[in-house]
Amino acid sequence: MVAANEVSSAVLHDNEVSVTGDFNESSMLGPYRLDSSTGHLLRRALQRHQALFQESAAATGLTPPQFAALTKLAELRRVTQNRLGRLVAMDPATAQGVMKRLALRGLLRTEKDPMDRRTVVLSITQEGECLVQQARQAGQRANQALMQDLDAGEQAMLLALLRRITD
């Protein structure tokens, strides 16, 4: 995980903002500062997590969107492509491409709904099940590496706040 850690160290060094120092009511109301922008910081956190995930999950050959789709499909067992795309926050065109690549790798099966031939129904294959188990461990390692500098309470708070603003 050297590369991801180097990326995150560079991010921290370039953005030397203390946890409480630059984030107060007056800084939120003052002139726009990129290093105090919620969107910018979320994007940087996402970039760091993606680098950590790619490092941990390289052996799986899954991209983060493929991992999300396969993980949710493993939970649901059988679902329409449209519904799965919505559940993992993908637009229909992206979902179609992701599912096509997973199907080509033999990780999921597609079939037409007999009641509506326009609807594609997905189910996970045994190979997909095995790979998703391996990928979940990689995802867990990436999550742990991303949040290693936060104590358990801070980790729980961050997750709760992220859920709150994304629901």
Accessible surface in RSA format (square Angstrom, percent):
REM  Atomic radii and reference values for relative SASA: ProtOr
REM  Chains: A
REM  Algorithm: Lee & Richards
REM  Probe-radius: 1.40
REM  Slices: 20
REM RES _ NUM      All-atoms   Total-Side   Main-Chain    Non-polar    All polar
REM                ABS   REL    ABS   REL    ABS   REL    ABS   REL    ABS   REL
RES MET A   1    91.61  47.4  53.25  35.2  38.36  91.3  49.09  41.7  42.53  56.3
RES VAL A   2   107.39  70.7 102.95  93.2   4.44  10.7 105.12  91.3   2.27   6.1
RES ALA A   3    61.40  56.5  56.64  87.4   4.77  10.8  58.54  82.4   2.87   7.6
RES ALA A   4     0.50   0.5   0.00   0.0   0.50   1.1   0.22   0.3   0.28   0.7
RES ASN A   5    61.62  42.5  61.26  59.2   0.36   0.9  22.55  54.3  39.08  37.8
RES GLU A   6   109.35  62.8 101.17  76.5   8.17  19.5  44.21  85.5  65.13  53.2
RES VAL A   7    67.71  44.6  63.40  57.4   4.32  10.4  67.59  58.7   0.12   0.3
RES SER A   8     5.77   4.9   5.58   7.5   0.19   0.4   0.35   0.7   5.42   7.6
RES SER A   9    67.45  57.0  61.66  82.3   5.79  13.3  33.59  71.5  33.86  47.4
RES ALA A  10    51.16  47.0  43.68  67.4   7.48  17.0  50.56  71.2   0.60   1.6
RES VAL A  11    39.74  26.2  37.84  34.3   1.90   4.6  39.66  34.5   0.08   0.2
RES LEU A  12   113.61  63.3 109.37  78.2   4.24  10.7 109.89  77.2   3.72  10.0
RES HIS A  13   130.07  71.1 119.51  83.1  10.56  27.0  88.62  91.3  41.45  48.2
RES ASP A  14   115.15  80.7  77.34  77.0  37.81  89.4  25.44  59.9  89.71  89.5
RES ASN A  15    21.52  14.8  13.64  13.2   7.88  19.0   4.64  11.2  16.89  16.3
RES GLU A  16   136.57  78.4  96.11  72.7  40.46  96.3  47.82  92.5  88.75  72.5
RES VAL A  17    33.81  22.2   7.25   6.6  26.56  64.0   9.13   7.9  24.67  66.9
RES SER A  18    65.66  55.5  47.77  63.8  17.89  41.2  53.90 114.8  11.76  16.5
RES VAL A  19   135.46  89.1 116.28 105.3  19.18  46.2 123.09 107.0  12.37  33.5
RES THR A  20   109.04  77.6  99.55 100.9   9.48  22.6  72.23  97.0  36.81  55.6
RES GLY A  21    44.88  55.4   0.00   N/A  44.88  55.4  28.84  79.1  16.04  35.9
RES ASP A  22    40.20  28.2  37.34  37.2   2.86   6.8   4.37  10.3  35.83  35.7
RES PHE A  23    75.86  38.0  56.22  34.8  19.64  51.1  57.40  34.8  18.46  52.8
RES ASN A  24    72.85  50.2  61.84  59.8  11.01  26.5  39.95  96.2  32.90  31.8
RES GLU A  25   134.26  77.1 122.25  92.5  12.01  28.6  49.59  95.9  84.67  69.1
RES SER A  26    81.31  68.7  68.61  91.6  12.70  29.2  52.71 112.2  28.60  40.1
RES SER A  27    35.65  30.1  16.96  22.6  18.69  43.1  26.71  56.9   8.95  12.5
RES MET A  28   114.14  59.1  84.59  56.0  29.55  70.4  83.53  71.0  30.60  40.5
RES LEU A  29   139.25  77.5 107.26  76.7  31.98  80.4 110.64  77.7  28.61  77.0
RES GLY A  30    34.15  42.1   0.00   N/A  34.15  42.1  20.34  55.8  13.81  30.9
RES PRO A  31   117.50  85.6 101.72  92.7  15.78  57.4 114.27  94.3   3.22  20.0
RES TYR A  32   164.95  77.0 129.91  73.9  35.04  91.2 121.08  91.0  43.88  54.1
RES ARG A  33   113.01  47.4 104.67  53.4   8.34  19.9  47.18  64.5  65.84  39.9
RES LEU A  34    99.71  55.5  92.92  66.5   6.79  17.1  92.92  65.3   6.79  18.3
RES ASP A  35    38.33  26.8  35.97  35.8   2.36   5.6  15.68  36.9  22.65  22.6
RES SER A  36    10.75   9.1   5.31   7.1   5.44  12.5   5.16  11.0   5.59   7.8
RES SER A  37    16.51  14.0  10.03  13.4   6.49  14.9   6.52  13.9  10.00  14.0
RES THR A  38    77.18  54.9  68.33  69.3   8.85  21.1  53.03  71.2  24.15  36.5
RES GLY A  39    46.83  57.7   0.00   N/A  46.83  57.7  35.83  98.3  10.99  24.6
RES HIS A  40    28.65  15.7  21.52  15.0   7.14  18.3  17.60  18.1  11.06  12.9
RES LEU A  41    49.93  27.8  45.76  32.7   4.17  10.5  45.94  32.3   3.99  10.7
RES LEU A  42    74.77  41.6  70.05  50.1   4.72  11.9  71.02  49.9   3.75  10.1
RES ARG A  43   118.59  49.8 113.73  58.0   4.86  11.6  62.31  85.2  56.28  34.1
RES ARG A  44    33.74  14.2  32.15  16.4   1.60   3.8  12.65  17.3  21.10  12.8
RES ALA A  45    44.91  41.3  38.00  58.6   6.91  15.7  43.99  62.0   0.92   2.4
RES LEU A  46    96.89  54.0  92.09  65.9   4.80  12.1  96.19  67.6   0.70   1.9
RES GLN A  47    85.48  47.8  79.96  58.4   5.51  13.1  30.17  64.2  55.31  41.9
RES ARG A  48    33.96  14.3  33.56  17.1   0.40   1.0  10.34  14.1  23.61  14.3
RES HIS A  49    43.40  23.7  43.40  30.2   0.00   0.0  33.09  34.1  10.32  12.0
RES GLN A  50    64.84  36.3  64.51  47.1   0.34   0.8  14.26  30.4  50.58  38.4
RES ALA A  51    30.91  28.4  20.24  31.2  10.67  24.3  27.92  39.3   2.98   7.9
RES LEU A  52     0.00   0.0   0.00   0.0   0.00   0.0   0.00   0.0   0.00   0.0
RES PHE A  53     3.44   1.7   3.44   2.1   0.00   0.0   3.44   2.1   0.00   0.0
RES GLN A  54    79.84  44.6  76.39  55.8   3.45   8.2  37.74  80.3  42.10  31.9
RES GLU A  55    57.94  33.3  33.40  25.3  24.55  58.4  36.79  71.2  21.16  17.3
RES SER A  56    19.75  16.7   0.02   0.0  19.73  45.4   7.13  15.2  12.62  17.7
RES ALA A  57     1.71   1.6   0.34   0.5   1.37   3.1   1.07   1.5   0.64   1.7
RES ALA A  58    72.86  67.0  48.82  75.3  24.04  54.7  56.55  79.6  16.31  43.2
RES ALA A  59    91.89  84.5  48.80  75.3  43.08  98.0  61.48  86.6  30.41  80.6
RES THR A  60     3.16   2.2   1.50   1.5   1.66   3.9   1.89   2.5   1.28   1.9
RES GLY A  61    50.18  61.9   0.00   N/A  50.18  61.9  34.02  93.4  16.16  36.2
RES LEU A  62     3.61   2.0   0.00   0.0   3.61   9.1   0.55   0.4   3.05   8.2
RES THR A  63    58.61  41.7  58.61  59.4   0.00   0.0  55.39  74.4   3.21   4.9
RES PRO A  64    37.56  27.4  33.73  30.7   3.82  13.9  34.50  28.5   3.06  19.0
RES PRO A  65    55.14  40.2  49.82  45.4   5.32  19.3  54.91  45.3   0.23   1.5
RES GLN A  66    10.83   6.1  10.83   7.9   0.00   0.0   0.58   1.2  10.25   7.8
RES PHE A  67    38.44  19.2  38.44  23.8   0.00   0.0  38.44  23.3   0.00   0.0
RES ALA A  68    36.71  33.7  29.97  46.3   6.73  15.3  34.90  49.2   1.80   4.8
RES ALA A  69     0.23   0.2   0.07   0.1   0.16   0.4   0.23   0.3   0.00   0.0
RES LEU A  70     0.02   0.0   0.00   0.0   0.02   0.0   0.02   0.0   0.00   0.0
RES THR A  71    22.81  16.2  22.81  23.1   0.00   0.0  22.81  30.6   0.00   0.0
RES LYS A  72    59.65  29.1  59.07  36.2   0.59   1.4  18.25  16.4  41.40  44.1
RES LEU A  73     0.10   0.1   0.10   0.1   0.00   0.0   0.10   0.1   0.00   0.0
RES ALA A  74     9.63   8.9   1.68   2.6   7.95  18.1   1.68   2.4   7.95  21.1
RES GLU A  75    99.41  57.1  66.57  50.4  32.84  78.2  35.49  68.6  63.92  52.2
RES LEU A  76    70.85  39.5  52.25  37.4  18.60  46.8  55.18  38.8  15.67  42.2
RES ARG A  77   125.37  52.6 121.57  62.0   3.80   9.0  62.66  85.6  62.71  38.0
RES ARG A  78   128.25  53.8 109.69  55.9  18.57  44.2  51.87  70.9  76.38  46.3
RES VAL A  79    17.32  11.4   9.95   9.0   7.37  17.8  17.32  15.0   0.00   0.0
RES THR A  80    41.99  29.9  40.66  41.2   1.33   3.2  34.87  46.8   7.12  10.8
RES GLN A  81    33.10  18.5  32.98  24.1   0.13   0.3   5.02  10.7  28.08  21.3
RES ASN A  82    91.57  63.1  78.11  75.5  13.46  32.4  32.50  78.2  59.08  57.1
RES ARG A  83   111.64  46.9 111.56  56.9   0.08   0.2  26.79  36.6  84.85  51.4
RES LEU A  84     0.19   0.1   0.19   0.1   0.00   0.0   0.19   0.1   0.00   0.0
RES GLY A  85     1.86   2.3   0.00   N/A   1.86   2.3   1.86   5.1   0.00   0.0
RES ARG A  86   146.74  61.6 124.21  63.3  22.53  53.6  71.55  97.8  75.19  45.6
RES LEU A  87    67.29  37.5  38.83  27.8  28.47  71.6  42.17  29.6  25.13  67.6
RES VAL A  88    28.08  18.5   6.87   6.2  21.21  51.1  14.51  12.6  13.57  36.8
RES ALA A  89    97.32  89.5  60.22  92.9  37.10  84.4  71.49 100.7  25.83  68.4
RES MET A  90    22.75  11.8   9.29   6.1  13.46  32.0  14.11  12.0   8.64  11.4
RES ASP A  91    80.66  56.5  68.42  68.1  12.24  28.9  40.66  95.7  40.00  39.9
RES PRO A  92   107.02  78.0  97.84  89.2   9.18  33.4 104.11  86.0   2.91  18.1
RES ALA A  93    77.90  71.6  61.15  94.4  16.74  38.1  66.01  93.0  11.89  31.5
RES THR A  94    58.65  41.7  49.88  50.6   8.77  20.9  37.95  51.0  20.71  31.3
RES ALA A  95     2.56   2.4   2.56   4.0   0.00   0.0   2.56   3.6   0.00   0.0
RES GLN A  96   111.72  62.5 110.84  81.0   0.88   2.1  19.13  40.7  92.59  70.2
RES GLY A  97    18.22  22.5   0.00   N/A  18.22  22.5  17.51  48.1   0.71   1.6
RES VAL A  98     4.83   3.2   4.83   4.4   0.00   0.0   4.83   4.2   0.00   0.0
RES MET A  99     1.82   0.9   1.66   1.1   0.15   0.4   1.82   1.5   0.00   0.0
RES LYS A 100   132.85  64.8 125.70  77.1   7.15  17.0  74.84  67.4  58.01  61.8
RES ARG A 101   120.05  50.4 118.61  60.5   1.45   3.4  52.17  71.3  67.89  41.1
RES LEU A 102     0.15   0.1   0.15   0.1   0.00   0.0   0.15   0.1   0.00   0.0
RES ALA A 103    33.29  30.6  19.45  30.0  13.84  31.5  19.79  27.9  13.50  35.8
RES LEU A 104   140.07  78.0 105.61  75.6  34.46  86.6 109.38  76.8  30.70  82.6
RES ARG A 105    94.71  39.8  76.44  39.0  18.28  43.5  50.08  68.4  44.64  27.1
RES GLY A 106    30.78  38.0   0.00   N/A  30.78  38.0  27.32  75.0   3.46   7.8
RES LEU A 107     1.45   0.8   1.45   1.0   0.00   0.0   1.45   1.0   0.00   0.0
RES LEU A 108     6.21   3.5   0.38   0.3   5.84  14.7   0.38   0.3   5.84  15.7
RES ARG A 109   133.63  56.1 128.97  65.7   4.65  11.1  63.19  86.4  70.43  42.7
RES THR A 110    71.80  51.1  45.79  46.4  26.01  62.0  15.10  20.3  56.70  85.7
RES GLU A 111    80.81  46.4  70.55  53.4  10.26  24.4  34.96  67.6  45.85  37.4
RES LYS A 112    96.24  46.9  86.48  53.1   9.76  23.2  54.03  48.6  42.21  45.0
RES ASP A 113    34.88  24.4  34.49  34.3   0.39   0.9   2.45   5.8  32.43  32.3
RES PRO A 114   102.17  74.5  78.88  71.9  23.29  84.7  79.82  65.9  22.35 138.9
RES MET A 115   176.54  91.4 143.05  94.7  33.49  79.7 116.01  98.6  60.53  80.2
RES ASP A 116    46.51  32.6  41.18  41.0   5.33  12.6  22.90  53.9  23.61  23.6
RES ARG A 117   153.13  64.3 145.02  73.9   8.11  19.3  67.73  92.6  85.40  51.8
RES ARG A 118   204.42  85.8 176.29  89.9  28.13  67.0  87.16 119.1 117.26  71.1
RES THR A 119    35.21  25.0  29.90  30.3   5.30  12.6  19.28  25.9  15.93  24.1
RES VAL A 120    35.39  23.3  31.39  28.4   4.00   9.6  31.39  27.3   4.00  10.8
RES VAL A 121    10.34   6.8   9.84   8.9   0.50   1.2   9.84   8.6   0.50   1.3
RES LEU A 122     0.18   0.1   0.00   0.0   0.18   0.5   0.18   0.1   0.00   0.0
RES SER A 123    20.85  17.6  20.69  27.6   0.17   0.4  15.08  32.1   5.78   8.1
RES ILE A 124    11.09   6.3   0.95   0.7  10.14  24.4   0.95   0.7  10.14  27.5
RES THR A 125    18.17  12.9  17.63  17.9   0.54   1.3  18.17  24.4   0.00   0.0
RES GLN A 126   135.47  75.8 126.28  92.3   9.19  21.9  61.72 131.4  73.75  55.9
RES GLU A 127   103.68  59.5  95.16  72.0   8.51  20.3  40.46  78.3  63.21  51.6
RES GLY A 128     0.00   0.0   0.00   N/A   0.00   0.0   0.00   0.0   0.00   0.0
RES GLU A 129    33.81  19.4  33.67  25.5   0.14   0.3  18.29  35.4  15.52  12.7
RES CYS A 130    77.74  58.8  65.40  72.9  12.33  29.0  30.90  78.3  46.84  50.5
RES LEU A 131    23.38  13.0  20.95  15.0   2.43   6.1  23.09  16.2   0.29   0.8
RES VAL A 132     0.00   0.0   0.00   0.0   0.00   0.0   0.00   0.0   0.00   0.0
RES GLN A 133    88.61  49.6  88.13  64.4   0.48   1.1  40.95  87.2  47.66  36.1
RES GLN A 134    83.42  46.6  78.42  57.3   5.00  11.9  33.54  71.4  49.88  37.8
RES ALA A 135     0.00   0.0   0.00   0.0   0.00   0.0   0.00   0.0   0.00   0.0
RES ARG A 136    80.42  33.8  74.02  37.7   6.40  15.2  39.99  54.7  40.43  24.5
RES GLN A 137   113.02  63.2 109.03  79.7   3.99   9.5  32.28  68.7  80.74  61.2
RES ALA A 138     1.07   1.0   1.07   1.6   0.00   0.0   1.07   1.5   0.00   0.0
RES GLY A 139     5.74   7.1   0.00   N/A   5.74   7.1   5.67  15.6   0.07   0.1
RES GLN A 140    94.44  52.8  92.25  67.4   2.20   5.2  33.25  70.8  61.19  46.4
RES ARG A 141   102.92  43.2 100.85  51.4   2.07   4.9  49.99  68.3  52.93  32.1
RES ALA A 142     0.00   0.0   0.00   0.0   0.00   0.0   0.00   0.0   0.00   0.0
RES ASN A 143    67.95  46.9  66.88  64.6   1.06   2.6  14.66  35.3  53.28  51.5
RES GLN A 144   106.39  59.5  96.71  70.7   9.68  23.0  41.46  88.3  64.93  49.2
RES ALA A 145    13.08  12.0   8.74  13.5   4.33   9.9  12.55  17.7   0.53   1.4
RES LEU A 146    45.94  25.6  33.92  24.3  12.02  30.2  33.92  23.8  12.02  32.4
RES MET A 147    20.92  10.8  20.64  13.7   0.28   0.7  15.92  13.5   5.01   6.6
RES GLN A 148   114.28  63.9  82.49  60.3  31.78  75.7  28.64  61.0  85.64  65.0
RES ASP A 149   115.01  80.6  82.87  82.5  32.14  76.0  38.32  90.2  76.69  76.5
RES LEU A 150    59.69  33.2  52.82  37.8   6.88  17.3  53.96  37.9   5.73  15.4
RES ASP A 151    88.62  62.1  76.08  75.7  12.54  29.7  47.09 110.8  41.54  41.4
RES ALA A 152    82.94  76.3  69.62 107.4  13.32  30.3  72.45 102.0  10.49  27.8
RES GLY A 153    48.44  59.7   0.00   N/A  48.44  59.7  39.03 107.1   9.41  21.1
RES GLU A 154    79.40  45.6  75.28  57.0   4.13   9.8  28.29  54.7  51.12  41.7
RES GLN A 155    57.24  32.0  57.24  41.8   0.00   0.0   5.33  11.3  51.92  39.4
RES ALA A 156    61.77  56.8  51.67  79.7  10.10  23.0  57.67  81.2   4.10  10.9
RES MET A 157   120.56  62.4 114.52  75.8   6.03  14.4  87.37  74.3  33.19  44.0
RES LEU A 158    64.18  35.7  62.33  44.6   1.85   4.6  63.94  44.9   0.24   0.6
RES LEU A 159    76.36  42.5  76.14  54.5   0.22   0.6  76.14  53.5   0.22   0.6
RES ALA A 160    55.20  50.8  47.93  74.0   7.28  16.6  50.85  71.6   4.36  11.5
RES LEU A 161    82.89  46.2  82.84  59.3   0.05   0.1  82.89  58.2   0.00   0.0
RES LEU A 162    55.86  31.1  55.64  39.8   0.22   0.6  55.86  39.2   0.00   0.0
RES ARG A 163   147.33  61.9 145.87  74.4   1.46   3.5  59.65  81.5  87.68  53.1
RES ARG A 164   185.39  77.8 163.45  83.3  21.94  52.2  54.56  74.6 130.83  79.3
RES ILE A 165   109.68  62.4  75.96  56.6  33.72  81.3  82.16  59.2  27.53  74.7
RES THR A 166   106.11  75.5  71.25  72.2  34.86  83.1  64.83  87.1  41.29  62.4
RES ASP A 167   154.39 108.1  89.06  88.6  65.33 154.5  60.75 143.0  93.64  93.4
END  Absolute sums over single chains surface
CHAIN  1 A    10803.5       8965.2       1838.3       6385.4       4418.1
END  Absolute sums over all chains
TOTAL         10803.5       8965.2       1838.3       6385.4       4418.1
